[in-house]
């Protein structure tokens, strides 16, 4: 989490990653063992996280919020 006023300042960090490569196709590619968030969209109670994998494809992870 970065400061909105000074994006060079780190305000906090999770102990565990939200997203990490686990599948073979996520671990092999031009840049192996890399996943990175590209965009986050809220649609009702659902969150859509678009993310890049191994610098070769884009995927989508979906999570539902608790009401």
N, C-alpha and C positions, 0 to 999 in steps of 0.2 A: 504494500500500500504506500503510495507516494503522496506527498503534500501537493494540494492543488495550487498553492501559492509558490512553491519551490519544488518542481518535480525532480530535482536532484537529491532531495531529502527523503529518506526512507522512514515512514512512520511505523510500519509493522510488517511482519512476514509470518506466514504459516509454518508450522513445524513439518507438515507433509505437503507434497505437491497436490494440486487439484487435479492435474492431468499428467500422465506419464506414459511413455511407450510400453506396451505390454505384448502386443501381437507381433508376429514375425514381420509382417508387411509394414509395421510402424518402426521396426528396428533396423530395416535395411533400406537403402536409397542413397541419393546424392549426399545427404547429410544424415547419417545413421543416428538412431537413438535420440531424435529430437521431435518434440511436439510443441506447438506454440499457438496460443489463442489469437484469433484474427478478428472476432466480433462476438458480441453478446446481445441477444434480443429477447425481450420478455413478451410473451403472448399469453395473456390471461394468467393462469397459475404455472405455466410452463416457461422454462428458460432454455434458449437454444444457444449453445456455444459452438461457433464455427472455429475449427482449428486446422492448422497445417501439420502434415506428417512427413518426416524425412525429406523435406523439400521436394516432394513429388506429387502430393495430392492434398485435397481439402476434405475434411470430415465434419460430422455434426454429432455433438453429444447433447442429449435432452435430459433435463431434470425438472421435476414437478415440485413446486413450493407447497408447503403445508399451509392450509387456510388459517 
